[in-house]
């Protein structure tokens, strides 16, 4: 039985918070892919290897909370994420580098 689940198979409201050092898998956490996830800790800015909190809400009710480590391992990974991927990052950089220096304000949105 899934930890925190009732005999009827429905999860209780919130199960214990798991830690990334637990090295648990989706199976060990009782996740089946139908959950919706809320990730907190991103809005304040990301850092390589940052710990984030996840709340997984099951379709039948109940929630499990656990911690994860963001797999943005280097500062450039964070920049790629912030720009929506490596292609938008490189495209913005190419456009910025090809424009004359007289265009004001363009560099403020692109690192």
C-alpha beads as a LAMMPS data file, in Angstrom:
LAMMPS data file: protein, C-alpha beads

111 atoms
110 bonds

1 atom types
1 bond types

-500.0 500.0 xlo xhi
-500.0 500.0 ylo yhi
-500.0 500.0 zlo zhi

Masses

1 110.0

Atoms # bond

1 1 1 0.000 0.000 0.000
2 1 1 1.150 3.542 -0.728
3 1 1 2.397 5.300 2.443
4 1 1 -0.434 7.478 3.739
5 1 1 -3.107 5.640 1.739
6 1 1 -6.272 4.439 3.385
7 1 1 -7.583 0.901 3.124
8 1 1 -9.963 2.139 0.400
9 1 1 -6.913 3.163 -1.660
10 1 1 -7.427 6.906 -1.291
11 1 1 -4.466 8.901 -0.082
12 1 1 -4.800 10.878 3.103
13 1 1 -4.514 14.647 2.774
14 1 1 -0.754 15.234 2.985
15 1 1 1.960 12.672 3.454
16 1 1 5.354 13.285 5.001
17 1 1 7.824 15.490 3.179
18 1 1 10.506 13.474 1.434
19 1 1 14.030 14.711 0.855
20 1 1 16.225 14.358 -2.260
21 1 1 18.791 12.579 -0.140
22 1 1 16.214 9.813 0.222
23 1 1 16.991 9.028 -3.466
24 1 1 13.427 7.888 -3.920
25 1 1 11.896 7.004 -7.245
26 1 1 8.438 7.868 -8.565
27 1 1 7.405 4.303 -7.706
28 1 1 8.713 4.612 -4.156
29 1 1 6.739 7.850 -3.723
30 1 1 3.619 6.223 -5.149
31 1 1 3.477 8.541 -8.168
32 1 1 1.749 7.146 -11.246
33 1 1 1.887 10.082 -13.683
34 1 1 -1.681 11.279 -13.227
35 1 1 -0.798 13.811 -10.530
36 1 1 -0.588 17.550 -10.974
37 1 1 2.535 19.191 -9.591
38 1 1 3.210 22.516 -7.951
39 1 1 6.874 23.475 -7.714
40 1 1 7.821 26.212 -5.286
41 1 1 11.146 27.969 -4.976
42 1 1 11.561 29.007 -8.622
43 1 1 10.053 32.513 -8.476
44 1 1 12.859 33.851 -6.303
45 1 1 15.411 32.901 -8.967
46 1 1 17.222 29.662 -9.633
47 1 1 20.757 28.649 -8.732
48 1 1 22.641 25.565 -9.917
49 1 1 21.747 22.567 -7.741
50 1 1 19.044 24.455 -5.853
51 1 1 16.579 22.506 -3.715
52 1 1 12.933 23.015 -4.654
53 1 1 9.711 21.880 -3.032
54 1 1 7.158 19.835 -4.968
55 1 1 3.555 19.118 -4.043
56 1 1 2.026 16.283 -6.084
57 1 1 -1.781 16.297 -6.029
58 1 1 -3.440 13.006 -6.841
59 1 1 -6.525 12.933 -9.068
60 1 1 -8.451 10.931 -6.469
61 1 1 -7.531 13.345 -3.686
62 1 1 -4.578 13.641 -1.417
63 1 1 -1.179 15.156 -1.814
64 1 1 2.414 14.145 -1.272
65 1 1 5.150 16.719 -0.698
66 1 1 8.803 16.123 -1.435
67 1 1 12.010 18.001 -2.144
68 1 1 14.008 17.819 -5.355
69 1 1 17.305 19.189 -6.615
70 1 1 17.060 21.311 -9.776
71 1 1 19.175 19.742 -12.529
72 1 1 20.483 23.078 -13.659
73 1 1 24.090 22.283 -12.867
74 1 1 25.901 25.404 -14.083
75 1 1 25.134 29.126 -14.315
76 1 1 24.799 28.825 -18.120
77 1 1 22.150 26.087 -17.625
78 1 1 20.181 28.599 -15.550
79 1 1 20.496 31.194 -18.339
80 1 1 19.285 28.694 -20.951
81 1 1 16.279 27.880 -18.739
82 1 1 15.549 31.573 -18.168
83 1 1 15.490 32.168 -21.932
84 1 1 13.300 29.152 -22.682
85 1 1 16.105 26.932 -23.972
86 1 1 19.432 27.105 -25.751
87 1 1 17.963 28.036 -29.160
88 1 1 16.149 31.192 -27.946
89 1 1 19.261 32.115 -25.923
90 1 1 21.592 31.811 -28.919
91 1 1 19.115 33.543 -31.252
92 1 1 18.793 36.516 -28.899
93 1 1 22.567 36.708 -28.566
94 1 1 23.067 36.622 -32.369
95 1 1 20.450 39.328 -32.900
96 1 1 21.884 41.477 -30.120
97 1 1 25.445 41.123 -31.411
98 1 1 24.416 41.985 -34.984
99 1 1 22.574 45.216 -34.125
100 1 1 24.367 48.561 -34.161
101 1 1 25.237 49.954 -30.755
102 1 1 22.932 52.920 -31.327
103 1 1 19.810 50.861 -30.568
104 1 1 19.027 51.843 -26.999
105 1 1 17.379 49.579 -24.477
106 1 1 17.759 46.360 -26.466
107 1 1 20.571 45.008 -24.292
108 1 1 18.539 45.367 -21.108
109 1 1 16.453 42.272 -21.895
110 1 1 19.301 40.095 -23.158
111 1 1 22.303 39.174 -21.016

Bonds

1 1 1 2
2 1 2 3
3 1 3 4
4 1 4 5
5 1 5 6
6 1 6 7
7 1 7 8
8 1 8 9
9 1 9 10
10 1 10 11
11 1 11 12
12 1 12 13
13 1 13 14
14 1 14 15
15 1 15 16
16 1 16 17
17 1 17 18
18 1 18 19
19 1 19 20
20 1 20 21
21 1 21 22
22 1 22 23
23 1 23 24
24 1 24 25
25 1 25 26
26 1 26 27
27 1 27 28
28 1 28 29
29 1 29 30
30 1 30 31
31 1 31 32
32 1 32 33
33 1 33 34
34 1 34 35
35 1 35 36
36 1 36 37
37 1 37 38
38 1 38 39
39 1 39 40
40 1 40 41
41 1 41 42
42 1 42 43
43 1 43 44
44 1 44 45
45 1 45 46
46 1 46 47
47 1 47 48
48 1 48 49
49 1 49 50
50 1 50 51
51 1 51 52
52 1 52 53
53 1 53 54
54 1 54 55
55 1 55 56
56 1 56 57
57 1 57 58
58 1 58 59
59 1 59 60
60 1 60 61
61 1 61 62
62 1 62 63
63 1 63 64
64 1 64 65
65 1 65 66
66 1 66 67
67 1 67 68
68 1 68 69
69 1 69 70
70 1 70 71
71 1 71 72
72 1 72 73
73 1 73 74
74 1 74 75
75 1 75 76
76 1 76 77
77 1 77 78
78 1 78 79
79 1 79 80
80 1 80 81
81 1 81 82
82 1 82 83
83 1 83 84
84 1 84 85
85 1 85 86
86 1 86 87
87 1 87 88
88 1 88 89
89 1 89 90
90 1 90 91
91 1 91 92
92 1 92 93
93 1 93 94
94 1 94 95
95 1 95 96
96 1 96 97
97 1 97 98
98 1 98 99
99 1 99 100
100 1 100 101
101 1 101 102
102 1 102 103
103 1 103 104
104 1 104 105
105 1 105 106
106 1 106 107
107 1 107 108
108 1 108 109
109 1 109 110
110 1 110 111
